[in-house]
Amino acid sequence: MPAVRDLRVLLRLRDFRALLGVRLLSQAADGVYQVALATYVVFSPEKQTSPAAIASAMAVLLLPYSAIGPFAGVLLDRWRRRQILLHGNLLRALLACVTAVLIVARVPDWLFYASALSVTAVNRFVLAGLAASLPRVVRADQLVTANALSPTAGTLAATAGGGLAFLLQLLAAGSNALVVLVGAAFYLCAALVSLRLAVGLLGPDRTPGDEHPSLWEGAVLTVRGMAQGLRHLSERREAAYALTAMTLMRFCYGALTVMLLMLCRYAWSDTEADGLALLGVAVGVSGAGFFAAAVVTPWVVSRIGPRGWITACAAGAALLVPALGLFFAPGPSLVAAFVLGLATQGAKISTDTIVQFRVDDAFRGRVFSLYDVLFNVAFVGAAAVAALMLPPDGRSAVLVVGVAVLYALTAAALMRKGRCFT
């Protein structure tokens, strides 16, 4: 198969393998850490979870560090990206250990959230740096396959990390602190693997006289740099359309995620342990959808283009989400989780590729950081909407139909923009 052949070619590239290794370990750590936080907030026996509580937790963890995204982009275009991968993962390992201590100490929620926020804030630098670095280790004609493999493999690693966290939770009787320490170990391993990459390999390109900005200079550069980045993006309409579509699909995914959490917690289980096990199965099924997207996306994109594949993913979700989700039963909902995993990841692979092709290297860090901000704001906004619409048990036909309509509108808007581009 061409996809298998292209994959073998990529894996022969030493620098690509090293960058992929950093991504796999880093995102596996993210999966472990995020599941530990989710179970602490949602599935702790002493906590009475509601959609509003889930939305509040997401807002605390995601919205504040969304403001860091633009700063990360400007600095990614000035600082050595390899050093960001190294020091970012080392810092996250240390901060995750602090979070574990706070869990054991049973500190007030605001202090726990502050610690969790510090870990996820650094995450913006690392993930944006990984995305901006990929074109530096593969050729331009290999980007579609690299984007199918690298971010999707990272998502699968996060899913596997989450699965490991679920297993540890069940075996260790809900020891969230232990699970967080396992995540810290993965962050440390990611930092060590980044040492295999040359310091200047990942860019950005430097011009004579460039120096590291001070904190104040970085803040000033952020304002100027983001204005330049947005202006650059406005001149790259294909990238702007793709980012808009992906943001809307992320909103849909966020609303359905909150609904699934509530269904697992209350509608489909009698105990916290049963609900946690069901959620673990759903995460695994969604991960299978991510893997399927990685396999089929290069083949489909070669025939209908990345924008055509985003359109197909949105249209497919619009049809299948209500057909499966309105049963509010575990079986059909798990099938829907697979479909959404495939559609969301297929669209993301295509969006990544469009941005990398259409955006100049000097602006990639800023644009990918903006990409992250849109992702987080859309997800938190969806959680807030879901909190207003969902009943205590999570069953809401209005939410399912509303999400399906938004998917359909996204597909229709993309179709109106003209023929697909490659």
C-alpha positions as CSV (number, residue, x, y, z in Angstrom):
1,M,0.0,0.0,0.0
2,P,1.3,3.5,-0.8
3,A,0.5,4.7,2.8
4,V,2.6,1.9,4.2
5,R,5.5,2.7,1.8
6,D,5.4,6.4,2.6
7,L,5.4,5.5,6.3
8,R,8.5,3.4,6.0
9,V,10.2,6.2,4.2
10,L,9.4,8.7,7.0
11,L,10.5,6.3,9.7
12,R,14.0,6.0,8.0
13,L,14.5,9.7,8.8
14,R,16.4,9.9,12.0
15,D,15.3,13.4,12.9
16,F,11.7,12.6,12.2
17,R,11.9,9.6,14.4
18,A,13.3,11.7,17.2
19,L,10.7,14.4,16.9
20,L,8.0,11.7,16.8
21,G,9.5,10.1,19.9
22,V,9.2,13.5,21.8
23,R,5.6,13.8,20.7
24,L,4.6,10.3,21.7
25,L,6.1,10.5,25.1
26,S,4.9,14.0,25.7
27,Q,1.3,13.4,24.6
28,A,1.2,10.0,26.5
29,A,2.1,12.1,29.6
30,D,-0.7,14.5,28.7
31,G,-3.1,11.6,28.5
32,V,-2.1,10.3,31.9
33,Y,-2.2,13.7,33.5
34,Q,-5.5,14.7,32.0
35,V,-7.3,11.5,33.0
36,A,-5.9,11.9,36.5
37,L,-7.4,15.4,36.7
38,A,-10.7,14.4,35.1
39,T,-11.2,11.5,37.6
40,Y,-10.3,13.7,40.5
41,V,-12.8,16.4,39.4
42,V,-15.6,14.2,37.9
43,F,-15.4,10.7,39.4
44,S,-14.3,11.3,43.0
45,P,-16.9,9.8,45.3
46,E,-17.0,12.9,47.5
47,K,-17.8,15.2,44.6
48,Q,-21.3,15.7,43.1
49,T,-20.5,16.4,39.5
50,S,-22.8,18.5,37.2
51,P,-22.4,19.8,33.7
52,A,-21.8,23.3,35.2
53,A,-19.0,21.8,37.3
54,I,-17.4,20.2,34.3
55,A,-17.6,23.4,32.3
56,S,-16.1,25.4,35.2
57,A,-13.2,23.0,35.5
58,M,-12.6,23.2,31.7
59,A,-12.7,27.0,31.9
60,V,-10.3,27.2,34.7
61,L,-7.8,24.8,33.0
62,L,-8.2,26.0,29.4
63,L,-9.2,29.6,29.1
64,P,-6.4,31.3,31.1
65,Y,-3.6,29.6,29.2
66,S,-5.3,30.3,25.9
67,A,-4.0,33.8,26.5
68,I,-0.5,32.4,26.5
69,G,-1.0,31.0,23.0
70,P,-0.1,34.2,21.2
71,F,3.0,34.7,23.4
72,A,4.1,31.2,22.7
73,G,3.8,31.8,19.0
74,V,6.0,34.9,19.0
75,L,8.6,33.2,21.1
76,L,8.5,30.0,19.0
77,D,9.5,32.2,16.1
78,R,12.5,33.5,18.0
79,W,13.6,30.9,20.5
80,R,15.2,27.6,19.5
81,R,12.3,25.1,19.2
82,R,14.4,22.2,20.3
83,Q,15.2,24.0,23.5
84,I,11.5,24.6,24.1
85,L,10.8,20.9,23.8
86,L,13.6,20.1,26.2
87,H,13.0,22.7,28.9
88,G,9.2,22.6,28.5
89,N,9.0,18.9,29.3
90,L,11.5,19.2,32.2
91,L,9.4,21.9,33.7
92,R,6.2,19.9,33.2
93,A,7.7,16.9,35.0
94,L,8.5,19.1,38.0
95,L,5.1,20.8,38.0
96,A,3.3,17.5,37.8
97,C,5.1,16.3,40.9
98,V,3.9,19.4,42.6
99,T,0.3,18.6,41.5
100,A,0.6,15.1,43.0
101,V,1.7,16.6,46.4
102,L,-1.3,18.9,46.3
103,I,-3.7,16.0,45.7
104,V,-2.3,14.1,48.6
105,A,-2.5,17.2,50.8
106,R,-6.2,17.8,49.9
107,V,-5.7,21.5,49.3
108,P,-8.5,23.9,48.3
109,D,-9.7,23.5,44.7
110,W,-8.3,26.8,43.6
111,L,-4.8,25.8,44.6
112,F,-5.1,22.5,42.8
113,Y,-6.4,24.2,39.6
114,A,-3.5,26.7,39.8
115,S,-1.0,23.8,39.8
116,A,-2.8,22.0,36.9
117,L,-3.0,25.3,35.0
118,S,0.8,25.7,35.2
119,V,1.3,22.3,33.6
120,T,-1.1,22.9,30.8
121,A,0.2,26.4,30.2
122,V,3.7,25.0,29.3
123,N,1.9,22.5,27.1
124,R,1.0,25.3,24.7
125,F,4.7,25.9,24.0
126,V,5.4,22.2,23.5
127,L,2.5,21.3,21.2
128,A,2.8,24.4,19.1
129,G,6.6,23.8,18.9
130,L,6.1,20.2,17.7
131,A,3.7,21.4,14.9
132,A,5.9,24.2,13.8
133,S,9.0,21.9,13.7
134,L,7.6,19.2,11.5
135,P,8.3,20.8,8.2
136,R,12.0,21.1,9.3
137,V,12.4,17.3,9.4
138,V,10.5,16.1,6.3
139,R,10.3,17.3,2.7
140,A,7.3,19.3,1.5
141,D,5.9,16.4,-0.5
142,Q,5.9,14.3,2.7
143,L,3.9,16.7,4.8
144,V,0.5,15.0,4.3
145,T,1.8,11.6,5.3
146,A,3.8,13.2,8.2
147,N,0.7,15.0,9.4
148,A,-1.3,11.8,9.2
149,L,1.3,9.9,11.2
150,S,2.7,12.4,13.7
151,P,-0.2,14.3,15.3
152,T,-2.4,11.2,15.0
153,A,0.2,9.0,16.6
154,G,0.5,11.7,19.3
155,T,-3.3,11.6,19.9
156,L,-3.1,7.8,20.0
157,A,-0.3,8.1,22.5
158,A,-2.5,10.4,24.6
159,T,-5.3,7.9,24.4
160,A,-2.9,5.1,25.4
161,G,-1.7,7.2,28.3
162,G,-5.3,7.8,29.3
163,G,-6.0,4.1,29.1
164,L,-3.0,3.5,31.4
165,A,-4.3,6.1,33.8
166,F,-7.7,4.4,33.9
167,L,-6.1,1.1,34.6
168,L,-3.9,2.5,37.3
169,Q,-7.0,4.2,38.8
170,L,-8.8,0.9,39.0
171,L,-5.8,-1.1,40.3
172,A,-4.7,1.5,42.8
173,A,-8.2,2.3,44.2
174,G,-8.4,5.8,42.8
175,S,-4.9,6.9,43.6
176,N,-4.8,10.1,41.5
177,A,-1.5,11.2,43.0
178,L,0.3,8.0,41.8
179,V,-1.2,8.4,38.3
180,V,0.1,12.1,38.1
181,L,3.6,10.9,39.1
182,V,3.5,8.4,36.2
183,G,2.7,11.3,33.9
184,A,5.7,13.2,35.3
185,A,7.9,10.3,34.4
186,F,6.7,10.4,30.8
187,Y,7.4,14.1,30.6
188,L,11.0,13.5,31.8
189,C,11.5,10.8,29.2
190,A,10.2,13.2,26.5
191,A,12.8,15.7,27.6
192,L,15.6,13.2,27.3
193,V,14.6,12.1,23.8
194,S,14.6,15.7,22.6
195,L,18.4,15.7,23.3
196,R,18.8,13.5,20.1
197,L,17.9,16.6,18.0
198,A,20.5,19.2,17.1
199,V,19.9,22.5,18.9
200,G,19.4,24.5,15.7
201,L,17.7,21.8,13.6
202,L,14.0,22.8,14.3
203,G,14.5,26.5,13.7
204,P,13.4,29.1,13.5
205,D,15.7,30.5,10.9
206,R,17.9,33.2,12.4
207,T,19.2,36.4,10.9
208,P,22.4,38.1,11.9
209,G,21.9,40.3,15.0
210,D,18.9,38.2,16.4
211,E,18.9,37.9,20.2
212,H,16.7,36.3,22.7
213,P,14.0,38.8,23.8
214,S,13.6,39.8,27.4
215,L,10.2,39.2,29.0
216,W,9.1,42.8,28.3
217,E,10.4,42.7,24.8
218,G,8.6,39.4,24.3
219,A,5.3,41.0,25.4
220,V,5.8,43.9,23.0
221,L,6.8,41.5,20.2
222,T,3.6,39.5,20.9
223,V,1.3,42.4,20.2
224,R,3.2,43.3,17.0
225,G,3.8,39.8,16.0
226,M,0.2,38.6,16.4
227,A,-1.0,41.5,14.3
228,Q,1.5,40.5,11.6
229,G,0.5,36.8,12.0
230,L,-3.2,37.7,11.6
231,R,-2.4,39.9,8.6
232,H,-0.4,37.0,7.1
233,L,-3.3,34.6,7.7
234,S,-5.8,37.0,6.1
235,E,-3.7,36.7,3.0
236,R,-3.8,32.9,3.1
237,R,-7.5,32.3,2.7
238,E,-7.3,28.6,2.4
239,A,-5.6,28.4,5.8
240,A,-8.2,30.7,7.3
241,Y,-11.1,28.7,6.0
242,A,-9.7,25.5,7.3
243,L,-9.0,27.0,10.8
244,T,-12.6,28.3,11.0
245,A,-14.1,24.9,10.0
246,M,-11.8,23.1,12.5
247,T,-12.9,25.5,15.3
248,L,-16.5,24.8,14.6
249,M,-15.9,21.0,14.6
250,R,-14.0,21.3,17.8
251,F,-17.0,23.1,19.4
252,C,-19.2,20.2,18.4
253,Y,-16.7,17.7,19.8
254,G,-16.5,19.6,23.1
255,A,-20.3,19.6,23.6
256,L,-20.6,15.9,22.9
257,T,-17.7,15.2,25.2
258,V,-19.4,16.8,28.2
259,M,-22.6,14.9,27.4
260,L,-20.6,11.6,27.3
261,L,-19.0,12.4,30.7
262,M,-22.4,12.9,32.2
263,L,-23.9,9.8,30.6
264,C,-21.0,7.6,31.9
265,R,-21.2,9.2,35.3
266,Y,-24.9,8.9,35.9
267,A,-27.1,7.4,33.1
268,W,-25.1,4.3,32.4
269,S,-23.6,3.3,35.7
270,D,-24.5,3.0,39.4
271,T,-21.0,3.5,40.8
272,E,-18.0,5.8,40.1
273,A,-15.9,2.8,39.2
274,D,-18.4,1.6,36.6
275,G,-18.6,5.0,35.1
276,L,-14.9,5.4,34.9
277,A,-14.6,2.0,33.2
278,L,-17.2,3.0,30.6
279,L,-15.4,6.3,30.0
280,G,-12.2,4.3,29.5
281,V,-13.9,2.2,26.8
282,A,-15.2,5.2,25.1
283,V,-11.8,6.8,25.0
284,G,-10.3,3.7,23.5
285,V,-13.0,3.5,20.8
286,S,-12.4,7.2,19.9
287,G,-8.7,6.4,19.7
288,A,-9.5,3.7,17.2
289,G,-11.2,6.3,15.1
290,F,-8.1,8.5,15.3
291,F,-6.0,5.6,14.0
292,A,-8.5,5.0,11.2
293,A,-8.2,8.6,10.2
294,A,-4.4,8.3,10.0
295,V,-4.7,5.3,7.7
296,V,-7.3,6.7,5.3
297,T,-6.6,10.4,5.2
298,P,-3.5,10.4,3.0
299,W,-5.3,8.2,0.4
300,V,-8.5,10.4,0.5
301,V,-6.6,13.7,0.4
302,S,-4.6,12.6,-2.7
303,R,-8.0,12.3,-4.5
304,I,-10.3,15.0,-3.2
305,G,-7.8,17.4,-1.5
306,P,-7.6,18.4,2.2
307,R,-10.5,20.8,2.0
308,G,-12.7,18.2,0.4
309,W,-11.8,15.7,3.2
310,I,-12.7,18.3,5.9
311,T,-16.0,18.8,4.1
312,A,-16.7,15.1,4.0
313,C,-15.8,14.6,7.7
314,A,-18.2,17.4,8.7
315,A,-21.0,16.1,6.5
316,G,-20.5,12.5,7.7
317,A,-20.6,13.6,11.3
318,A,-23.8,15.6,10.6
319,L,-25.5,12.5,9.4
320,L,-24.3,9.9,11.8
321,V,-24.3,11.8,15.1
322,P,-28.1,12.1,15.4
323,A,-28.6,8.6,13.9
324,L,-26.5,7.1,16.7
325,G,-26.6,9.6,19.5
326,L,-30.3,9.9,19.9
327,F,-30.5,6.4,21.3
328,F,-28.6,7.5,24.4
329,A,-27.4,3.9,24.9
330,P,-23.8,2.7,25.3
331,G,-23.6,0.7,22.1
332,P,-24.7,3.3,19.6
333,S,-22.8,6.0,21.5
334,L,-19.6,4.0,21.3
335,V,-20.0,3.8,17.5
336,A,-20.6,7.5,17.5
337,A,-17.4,8.0,19.5
338,F,-15.5,6.1,16.7
339,V,-17.1,8.2,14.0
340,L,-16.3,11.4,15.8
341,G,-12.7,10.3,16.4
342,L,-12.3,9.6,12.7
343,A,-14.0,12.8,11.5
344,T,-12.3,15.1,14.0
345,Q,-8.8,13.7,13.4
346,G,-9.2,13.5,9.7
347,A,-10.2,17.1,9.6
348,K,-7.3,18.1,11.9
349,I,-4.7,16.3,9.8
350,S,-6.0,18.2,6.7
351,T,-6.1,21.5,8.6
352,D,-2.5,21.0,9.8
353,T,-1.3,20.3,6.3
354,I,-3.1,23.3,4.8
355,V,-1.6,25.6,7.4
356,Q,1.9,24.2,6.9
357,F,1.6,24.5,3.1
358,R,0.1,27.9,3.0
359,V,1.8,29.7,5.9
360,D,5.4,30.9,5.7
361,D,7.9,29.4,8.1
362,A,8.5,32.7,9.8
363,F,4.8,32.9,10.9
364,R,4.1,29.2,11.6
365,G,4.6,29.4,15.3
366,R,2.2,32.3,15.6
367,V,-0.4,30.7,13.5
368,F,-0.2,27.3,15.2
369,S,-0.5,29.1,18.6
370,L,-3.6,30.9,17.3
371,Y,-4.8,27.5,16.2
372,D,-4.4,26.2,19.8
373,V,-6.3,29.3,21.2
374,L,-9.2,28.7,18.9
375,F,-9.3,25.0,19.9
376,N,-9.4,25.7,23.6
377,V,-11.9,28.6,23.4
378,A,-14.2,26.5,21.2
379,F,-14.0,23.5,23.6
380,V,-14.7,25.7,26.7
381,G,-17.5,27.5,24.9
382,A,-19.1,24.2,24.0
383,A,-18.8,23.0,27.6
384,A,-20.6,26.2,28.7
385,V,-23.4,25.7,26.2
386,A,-23.7,22.0,27.2
387,A,-23.9,23.0,30.9
388,L,-26.9,25.1,30.1
389,M,-28.7,22.5,28.0
390,L,-27.9,19.1,29.7
391,P,-30.1,17.6,32.3
392,P,-28.4,15.9,35.3
393,D,-28.3,12.5,33.6
394,G,-26.8,13.9,30.4
395,R,-29.6,13.0,28.0
396,S,-30.4,15.9,25.6
397,A,-31.9,15.4,22.2
398,V,-31.8,19.2,21.6
399,L,-28.0,19.2,22.1
400,V,-27.5,16.2,19.7
401,V,-29.6,17.8,17.0
402,G,-28.0,21.2,17.4
403,V,-24.5,19.7,17.1
404,A,-25.6,17.9,13.9
405,V,-26.9,21.1,12.4
406,L,-23.6,22.9,13.1
407,Y,-21.7,20.1,11.5
408,A,-24.0,20.4,8.4
409,L,-23.6,24.1,8.2
410,T,-19.8,23.8,8.4
411,A,-19.8,21.3,5.5
412,A,-22.2,23.5,3.5
413,A,-20.0,26.6,4.0
414,L,-16.9,24.8,2.8
415,M,-18.7,23.5,-0.3
416,R,-19.7,27.1,-1.2
417,K,-16.0,28.2,-1.2
418,G,-15.4,26.5,-4.5
419,R,-13.4,23.5,-5.7
420,C,-11.1,21.6,-3.3
421,F,-7.4,22.6,-3.3
422,T,-4.4,20.4,-2.9
